[in-house]
Amino acid sequence: MEGLGRIVVARRGGLPIHVHDVAEVIEGTELRTGAATENGREIVLGTVFMLVGENSRAVSTRTDKRLADVNASLPEGVTARPVYNRTDLVDRTIATVQKNLLEGALLVIAVLFALLGNMRAALITAAVIPLAMLMTITGMVQNRVSGNLMSLGALDFGLIVDGAVIIVENCIRRFGEAQHRLGRLLTRDERFELAASASAEVIKPSLFGIFIITAVYLPIFTLTGVEGKMFHPMAFTVVIALVSAMLLSLTFVPAAIAMFVSGKVEEKENRVVLGIKRIYEPLLERAIAWRMGVVAAAAILVVVSGMAAARLGTEFIPNLDEGDIALHALRIPGTSLSQAITMQTALEARIKQFPEVDKVVAKIGTAEVATDPMPPSVADTFIIMKDRAEWPDPGKTKAELVAEMEAAVWQIPGNNYEFTQPIQMRMNELIAGVRSDVAIKVYGDDLDELLRLGEEIEGVINGVAGVADAKTEQVTGLPVLSVVPDRAALARYGLSVGDIHDTLEVAMGGKTVGQIFEGDRRFDIQVRLPERLRTDLNRLSALPIPLPDYDDAPTADVPDYVPLGEVASLDLAPGPNQISRENGKRRVVVTANVRGRDLGSFVENARQEIEARVELPAGYWIEYGGTFEQLISASQRLQIVVPVALVLIFGLLFMAFGSARDAAIIFSGVPLALTGGVFALLLRDIPFSISAGVGFIALSGVAVLNGVVMITFIRKLREQGDRLEDAIRDGALGRLRPVLMTALVAALGFVPMALNVGTGAEVQRPLATVVIGGILSSTLLTLLVLPALYRLMHRDDDVPAPVA
């Protein structure tokens, strides 16, 4: 420090002028741009960034282990511990998925035992589940698809065993008939031959059913962007699981039936099936007799469901309850860092009074590594919650707690707030550039006009039901020192605007003129005015601006410097806090969160109100951003590819039966299945989302599978010479058990997803609700409407030709 002070900067009258003669040489600090607090006291906060393509859980786990090594090297009394760890959320969602899959598997196995009436056959069918899962996990590992809420969330063990159920049921039926005819147990060779022929009878409908279920998932692979990233793993996992189950149905299931089902097999159905058949048979007779009315009623139901679907709200995907809360605190632009810390301390003290809160951590301003730049007036506050079991009232909903917190923090003056969730906040920011659910972007040229329009729009959407945290982004109000050059004065002195700029840069912002080394560490040497001069406009007006040297001018008459105030005017007044641009155009954003209603209807209502009440000048326009953009993008793409997939399904049915009429009869199962899904969403007050859309896609395949099973058997009876109505009646009654089994196992496999309330259940619930409701209506169609429709569209002399 002494050496710096003795550096000679000039000579006057033969005497050297040192640095310490004209300046203070002190050990300073860099300008703080940010801070971090925890429970009202300052801390040092670090953030771990994950590389693209890495697994978040694995990275978090490795970081946690490395943190233990870091703690060992820290000084005494200093500890480093995680304040927010994504692994906790991942573990909770995986636990929910595990619970759903386990409970679904148990329900599926219970149905198999109840309806098959043969313990060994039920165990063989149930064995397809773990074997198919092993093959699925192998495929996921080979293709680097992680096990998560999305990739495992659509797996239904009922769908996985559907093909095996059809084969096992037919083999058991044929074994019983053969034993009854021969009056003895079958030999090993007889079992093997009979298992092969029984499997061959139903292998075509079984295979085509699985092909169709697989085909309906293909539209999901066409999704792009955020929605594609989210739903591609789900579709990939389901397709791998279905293909694995199909391979097992062709190989393992017939072989296991032939080897292990060696005892006596009852020809008759068990009591459960007989009880259902007694109820079903008279209903079937009436459906065939009143076929016109039954088909007309089904058509009316489809139309009504289409009208009801228009009443469904819309959203991209349901909000995942992360458990923790993110509070975005905004203060007046220009708030100093020290003042922001004081205000944040008061805010955290109030939040910490809630007994449900474990700790409160905040990040204020911009960190040393400016990966997430914010002004000191903005703070990201993370409210880490205790385990729900430790809450005074574990039954309190998160929405109620957020409402209580919101009422409490609004009593602290000087702040604006946005309540959201940590990951949701980042996702919104990455998707739409804002942290809220909805972003209304106003584009134009004049900043003042943009601000006026933004405030007008804010007032309009505050009257829309479901709005929360509506605000216009802070574009003004920042105290700004304006130095306006007097160009005439500059010309008289021979100065340029750049001369003023260079001097002000050194005086106000500081300039690095060298470095000091201490071992491996290096420190910048900066020149700048002291704080007391930088904040005094009068003293700044006297800041000397060097004049250019004139060789032909007498030195006695030409000064070396001119005061800044002589060539420029200084003014400290509010100015722009930020100027945002998008695609090269200025814009102001009005943000809002949505609570208590679906996102799609909120945006539509807001759009209508704004168009009616806000008049835009020429050259200004509005765009709507947020997560609903992904809903619109995905919906538009699915509107194109889903019809293509349905045409593909119809083509597969035509290939299977060689008859467009029979293909159309089976295909009619799709709209009635969708009817059940729509009414199920309405009954549970669940809006339509991409998750529900995936459920409708899966439902189409299940609905077609049951139709394939029944029509195949009816056609076989007609080929053998049975009368039309006898073939329909016997075919429907004969296929009652496999239709019920495939429908029940598929529906019950989704029941845990529909009823679970664990972390991540919100995302699975719409899909499961759609499938369960749709399978119920689809089964009704297959058992009653489909026979009536078949009788309506065929005549006694219309015998189908065998299909190879």
N, C-alpha and C positions, 0 to 999 in steps of 0.2 A: 504494500500500500504506500509506504514511504517512497519507494522507487518511482511509482507512478506520479506522485506529487512533485518529484524533482525533475520531471521531464520538461525540457525547454520548449515552449510553444512560439516564442517571438523574442525580438531584441528591440529595446527602445533606449536611445541615447547610449548605446554600448552596453546596457545592462540587460542580462537575460531575464525573461519573464517565465516563471515556472507554472506548471499546472495548478499547484496549490495556491498560487497568487491570485488566480482568477476563478477557481472552482473548488468545491468541496469534493474530496476523495473519500468515499465511504463505501462500506460493504452493504450492498442493497439486496433486494429480492426481486425476482421476476414478478410481473404484474399477474396477480391471481385472477383467473377467469372462471374458476369453479370451486366448489367445496362439496363435502359430503357430511351427513349427520346421521346419528343413530340415537333414537330416544332422547333427542334434545341436546346432544353433545357432538362436537366435531370428531370425525374419524377420517382415516384414509381408506378409500374405496377402490377396489380393482375389479375389472370385468374380464372374464375369460371369453374369448371369441372362438367359435368353432369353424373349422375349415369346411369348405363346400364339399358335400358328399360324405361327411363323417356322421357317425351315429351319436345323437345328443346324449343318450344315456351312458354310452361308453366313455365319451369325452368327460362328462361330469364325474363319473366314477374315478377315472384316472386323475383328474384335477384334484379331487378330494384326497386321494392318496398322496399326491405330490405336496399338497398343502401341509400335511403332517411333517414332511421333510423341511419345508420352509420354516415352520414354527420352531424347529430345533435350532435354526441359525439366527433367530431374532434376539435382540437384546432382552435382558430381564425386564419383565413387566409389560412387554409388547407381545400381543398374540394376534394371529390371523385366523379368522374363522369364517365360514360361508354364511351369508345372510339370506341368500336366495339361491336355491339349487333346483334346477329343472328335473333332476332325477326323482325328487319326491312326487311331482305330478305324474311323471311317466310311470313310476311304480304303482301309483294309485289307479291309473287308467288300465294298466296291464292286469292288475288284480281284478278290476271289474270285468275285463274280457275273459279272464280265466274262470271267474265265477259263472259268467253267462254260459261259456262253453261246457263247463262241467255239469251245470244244472240242465242245460239243453240235452246233453248226452244221456243223462239219467232219465229224463222224460221220454226220450226216443226209445231207450231200451225198455222202459215200462210198457210203452204202447206195443212194442214188438212182442213182449211176453203175453200181453192181454189178448191180442188179436190172432197171433199165430197158434197159440195153444200148444207149442212144442218148445221145450226148454233149449234143446240142442240147436234147433233151427234159429231161435231167437239169438242165441249166443254167437252163432256163425254170422248172422246179419250184423249184430253189434260189433263183431270183430273187424268189420270193414272200417269202422270209425278210427281206431288207433292206427291201423295200417295205412289208411288214406292220409291221415295227419302226418305220419312219418314221411311219406312220399312228398306231401305238400311242403313240409319244412325243408326237405332236401332241395326241392326246387327253389324255395325262397333263398336258401343259403347260396346256391349256385348263381342265382341272379341278383344277389345283394339286395334283397327286399327284406327290410327289418320287420320284426313282429311288433305291431303297434295297434292302436285303437282303430285305425282305418283299414289296415291290411287284414286284420283278423276279425274286424267288426261285423262283416257280412257273412261269415262262415256259419252255415246251419247244417248240423249233422243230419237233420231230417232230409235235406236235399242230397246229401252225400250218400245216404243208404237207399234212396228211392229206387235206383236200378236194381240193387241187390234184393230189395223187398219184393219186387215183381217176380224175379227169378226164384227166390226161395219159396214164395207162396205157391207158385205153380208146381214146383218140384214136390212140395209137401202134399198138395192136392193129388198129384199123379201117383205118389207113393201110396197114399191111402186107398185110392181107387184100385191100384194093382194088388195090394195086399187083400182087399176085400174080394176081388175077383178070384184070386188064387187060393184064398183061405189059409195063407201061411205068410211067414216073413220072407222078404226078398233076399236072394243070395247076393254076394258081393258083385258078381258080374251083372246081375239084373239091376242092381242099384246104379251101377256105373252107366249102363246103357240107358236106363230110364232117366237118370239125371241129365244125360247129354241131350236126349230127345225133348225132355220137358224144358230145358234151358233154351233149346233151339226154337221152340214154339213161341217164346216171348222175347227172344233176344232182339228181334227187330224193333218192336215197340219200345223196349227198354233202351236200346242204343239210340233210336231216334229221339226219344224223350230227353236223354242226357245231351245229345247233340243240340237239341233246341234250347235247353236251359243254358248250355254253353254259348250258343249263338246270340242269345239275347243280351249277354254281357259285352259283346263286341262293341256296341256304341260307346261304352264308357272309355274305350281306348282312343276314341277320336277326340276326347276332351283335351284342350290345350291350356297353357298358362297355369294359374294357381289351382284351378279346379282339376286340371289334368294331373298335376303333382300330387294332389290329395287323393284322387280316386283311382288312379292307375294301379297302385299296389293292391287295393281292394279287389279290383277286377282280375288282376293277375293271380292273386291267391285263390279266389273262388274257381277260376278256370282250371288251375292246377289241381285243386281238390276234386273237382268234378271229373277231370280226365283220369286222375288216380283211381277214383271210385269206379269209373267205367272199366278200367283195366282189371280191377279186382273182381268186378261183377262177371267178367268174361272168363276169368281164370280161377281165382281162389274160391269163389262162392260155389260154383257147380262141383268142383273137386271136393270141397269140404262137406257139402251136402251128401255126396255119394259115399264118402268115407265114414262120416261120423253119425249120420242119421240112419242107424242100423236097427233100431228097435221097432216096436209096433207103432204105427202112425194111424191116428184116427181119421176115418174118411169124413166124418161129420165135423162141422165147425163147432167151436166151443160156445158156451152159453152167451158170452158177450156178443158174438157175431150173430147167433141165432136170434137173440133179443132184438138187435138192430134190424135184422132181416124181416122179422114179423111186423115191425113198424113200417119198413120201407116198401114192402110188397104191395099193400093196398094203395099207398101213395103213387107208386109207379103205375099201377093199373089206371088210376084216375088221370095221371099226367098224359098217358098215351091216349086215353079216351077223350080228354079235353085238350088235345095237342094245340089247337089253334089258340085257345085262351092262354095256355101256358107260355107259348112262344110270344104272344102279344104282350103278356104281362112282363116277360123278361125284357122285351124291347123297350117298353115304357120305363122300366126300372133303369135301363141304360141311359135313356134320355134324361130322366130325372137326376141321375148321378152326374151327368155332364153339366147340367144346370147348377147342381150343388158344388161342383168343382170350381165354378167361377167365384164362389164365396170363400174359398180357401185363401188365407193369407199366403205370402211368399217370403222366403228368406234364403240366403245362400246355404248355410248350414247352421244348425242350432248352436247357440253360444255354449261352449264348454265351460262348466263351472270349475275354474282353476283353484278355487279355495282362497287364494290370496287376492288382495285388492291393490290396484294401482290408482293413485290419486295424482292428477296433473294439476299442480298449483301454479297459477299465473298472477303476477303482481304488476304494478304500474311500470311501464317501460322506463328505463333509466334508474331503477332501484339498484343501489350499490350492493356489492356482494356481502359486505358486513351487515347491512340492513336486511338483506334477504335471509341471512343466517339467523338473525334475531327473530324475524317473522316466522321462519320455519321452526325454530325452537318452540315458539308458542303454539304453533299448529300441532307439532308432534306431542307436546305435553297434553293437549286436549284429546287427541286420538288415543293416546296411551291410557287414558282413563277408562276406556271401554274394556271390560274384563275379558272379552273375546280376543283381544289383540295381544300377540306375543311380543312383537317389536315393530318399530317404525324406522325405516331407512330411507334417506333421501339423497338424491344427486342433484346438485344445484349448478346451473351454468354449464360451462364447457370444461371437460377434463384436459389434462396435459396433452394427451393424444386425442385430438379433436375428431373422434369417430362419430360422436353424436352432438354436434354443436348446438348450444342453446345460450341465450343471454342470461345474465345473473338473475333476472327477474322471473325465471321459469325454473321450477323444480319438479322432478319426477319422484314421487313419494311412493314407496312400496310398503304396504301394510301387511305384515306377515301374521297370519291368524294362528291361534292355538288349535290343537286338535278339537274337533267338535265335542268329543266326550268331556272336555274340560270347560265347556261353556256353561254358564249358569242355567241357560235354557237351551239344551241341545236341539230342541224342536224349532228354534227360531230360524226363519229362512234368511238366506243371504240378502235378498231384496229388502227385507225389513231392516237388517243391520245396516245396509248401505243408506237407507232412508234416514235412520237415526244418526249416522255419522254425518250425512249431508246437512241435517238440521243443526248439528253441533258445530261443525266447522264454519258454517255461514255466520256464526256469531263472532268470529274473529275477523276484524276489519282489514281491508287492504288486499284481499285475495279473491280470485275467481277459481272455480274448481271444475274438473272433469273426473268422474269416477268411471273406471274401467278395470281391466285385468292386465297383469304384466305381459303375457304373451299375446293376448288379444290386441293390446295397445301397439305392440311392435308389428303385428300382422297388418293392422289397419294402416299403420304408417308406411309399411313397405308396399302395400297394395295401392293406396290412394294418396299417399303423401301427407295424410293427416292421421291423428290418433283417435278420432271418433268414428262412429258407425256410418255417419252420413256426411258428405262434403258437398256443399253447393258452391260451385266455382263461378265467379263473375269475371268476365274478361272485358278488357277495354284499354283505353290509353291514359285517361286522366285519373290520377290516384285519388284525388278528392271525390270525384264522381263515383269511383269504384267503392270508396268507403261509404258514401251516402247510400248507394244501392245495397251494399252489404248490410248496413244497419236497418234498412227498410225490410229486407228479406228476413233478417233475424226477428224483427217484430212480427212478421207474418207467421213464421213457423212456430213461434212461441205459442200461437193459438191452436196448433195442430195437436190432437190427442196423441199421447205417448212420447212427446218430446221431453228431452232432459239435457241439461248442460249446453243449451244453444248459445252460441257466441260468435261474433265476428273476430277474425284474427287481428291481433294488435299491429296495425300498420302505421300508426302515428303516436305521438306523445313522448318520443325520446328526446331529451334535451340535447341539442346539437349546437356546437360552436361554428357559426358561419363566418368565414372570412371572404368578403366580397371585394375583389380588386378594383381600384379606380384606374381604369385603363388610360385615361388622359394623364394622370399623375405618373403612372408607370412610363409612359412615353416621354414625359419631360425629363425623367431621371435615367432614361435608357435601360429600364428594367423590363423583364418579362414575367409572366405569371409563374413560370418555372422557377425563377429566382426566389419568389415568395414561398413557393411550395417546398423547395429544398431547405430553406431556413426553418419553416414551421415543422417539417418532418423531424429535424434534429431536436428542435426545442420541445415539441409536444410528445412525439412518439418515441424519441430516442433513436440513436444510431450506433450500431456496433462498430468500434474502431480498432478492435484487437481482442486478444485472449490472454488469460493468465493460466498457467499450467501448474497443477499440484499433483505430482505423480501421474496417474492415468486420468485424473479428472481435469476438466478444462472449464473455465468460466469466461463469459463474454465481458468485455469492457465497453460500457455504454456511456454516451454523452447525452444529457437531456437537462432541461430546466427542472429545478426542485418543485415539489408539489405546490408550495405557497405561491409561486409565480405562475404556474400553469393554470391555476384557478382564479387569477386576478386579471380581469379584462384590462384594467388601467395599466398594469405593469406589462401585459402582453402588447398593448398598443405601443409601448416604448421599445419593443424588441427591435434591435438594429438589423437592418437589411443591407448587406454589403453592396456598394455601388461598383459598377465596372470601372476599370482603370482606363484613363485617357492619357496617352503619351504626350499629346500636344497641348494639354490643359495645364495651367499653373496650379500646383499642388495647394497653394495657400487659399485659392478660391473654391476648390471643388472638395466637398466633404467625402469621407470614406464610407459613411453609412447614412441611412435615412430611417427614421422610426417607422415601424409597420403602420401606425395610425395615419401616416402621411400618404400612404399609397393604397390603403385598403380600409374598409370599415369592418368592425368586429361586432357580432351579435350572437347572444346566447338565447335561443328560443326553441320551442318544441318543433321537431322535424319528423321525417319518416322513421318509424321503428324498423321496418323492413320493406323491401320492394321485391315481390315474388313474381317470377315469370314461369310460364309453361308453354312449351313450343314457341318460344320467342315472344310471347304476348304477356303483358301485365295482367295479374289476376289477384282478386281478393277472395278468400274462402270463408264461408259461413259453415260452422261445424255443429253437429248435434248428435247426441246419443238417443237411442230408442229403448224405452222400457214399457213393458206391459202390453205390447202389440207387436205384430210382425213387421219386419223392415220394409217389405215390398209395398204394402198398403200405405205405410207411413210416407214413403217417398212419393207415391202416386197422389196422395192427398196434398202433400206439400207442393208438388208440381202444379196441381190444379189451383191452389190458393195463390201461388206466386204468379202464375199466368194471368189470374183474374185481377190481382191487386197491385202488381208491380209493373210499371211501364218502363221499358228499357229504351234508352236513347239509341239513335242510329250508331252502329259500330260497336255495340255492346251485346254480349250474349251470355247465356247461362249453360253450364254443364253440371250433371249430377254424378258424384263419385262416391266411392265407398265399397263395402263388400258386396252390395247388391249388384254392382257391375259384373261380378263373376257369375251371379245368378242369371243375369240377362245373357251373358256370353254363353254360358253352359246351356241354357234353355234354348237359345237360337240354334246351337249346334245339334242338340238332341232332337229338335223339331225336324231336322233334315235326316239324321242317321237312324233314328228310331223307326220311322216308316220303312226305311230300307231294310232294317233288321226284321220287321214284321213281314215284309215281302219275302225275305229269306226263309222265315219260318213257314210261310205258306208253301214256298217251293219245296222245302223238306217234306212237308206233309203230302204234297202231291207226289213226290218221289216215293214216299212210303206206301201210298195207297193206290196210285195210278188213277185217281178220280178227283177231279176238281170239286165235285159235289161233297164227297166225304171230307176232303181237306177243309172246305168251307164250314162244314158242320163242326169239326173239331176246333177250327180257328175261332168259332163264335164264342168259345170259352174265354178268350182274351178280354172282350169288353165287359162281360159280367164279372170276371175276376177283378178288373179295375174298379168296377162299381163298389165292391166290398171294401177295397182299399180307400176309396174316396170317403165313404160313409164312416169308416173307422177313424180317419183323420178328423172328420167333423165331430164325431162323438167325443174324441179326446182333446178337441180344440188345439190340434197341432197344425201349424201352417205347412204348406208345401215347401220343400227344400230339395236340394240335390240329393240329400240322403234319402228322402222319401221317393224321389225319382228313381234311384237305384232299386228301391223296394218294388216299385211298379214294373221295372224291367225284369227283376227276378220272378215276379209274380206271373208274368206272361208265359215264361217257360213252364212253371209248375202247372198252370191251368191247362196248357196244351198236353202235358204228359198224361194226365188222367183221362183226357179224351182219347188219346192214342190207345191207351190200354183197353178201354171199353169198346171202341169202334172195331179194333182188331178182333176181339172175341166175337162180336156180333157178326162181322163179315165171315168169320170162320164157320159159324153155325149156318149161315145162309148158303155158303159154298157146299155144306154137307146136305143141303136140301130142306132145312127147316123153313116153315112159313115165316113171313116177315115179322108179324107181331110176336110169334113164339121166339124167334131169334132175338128180337129186341128184349123181350121179357127175360128169357133165360140168360142172355148175355149180360144184361144189367145186374141180375141177381148173382150170376156167377162171378162177376168182377167186382161185386160190392166190397169184399174184403180187401183186395189189393188197392182199390180206389180209396177206401177209408184209411188204409195204412199209409199210403203215400201222402195223403192229405194231412193226416193227423201228425205224422212224424215231422213233416215240413213245418206245420203250424206250431206244434209244441216246441220244436227246436228254437223258435224265435220268442217264445213266451218269456224266458228270463230277461232277454233284451228289452222287451216291452215294459216289464214291471220293475226292473232294477233302478235304483236311485243312486248308485255309486258314481264316482268320478268318471266322466266320459259317457255315462248312460244317455245323456241328452242327445248325443250324436247318433246313437244306435236306435233310439226309441222310434223316430219316424219310420225308419226302414222296417223294423219289426212290426209296428202297428199296421202298416200297409200290407205286409205279407200275410199276417194273421187274418185281418179282415177280408182280404182278397181270396185267401184259400177257403174260408167259410162260404163265401158266395160262389166260388168256383166249384166247390164240391156239390153245392146245391144244383148248379147248372149241370154238372156231369151226371148226377144221379137222377134228375127229374127232367130238366129242360132238354138235355142232349138226346135222350131216348125219344121225347116228343118231337123234337126237330128232325130226328132221323126218320121217324114214321111219317112225318109230314112231307119229307122230300123224296121218299122212296115208295115204289109200288111192289106188289107181291111178285110180279113177273120180272122185276128188275134185280136179277141175281148178279152180284159183283164178280168180275173176272179175277182169278187168282193173280197175285202180284209176286213176281220172282224176288 
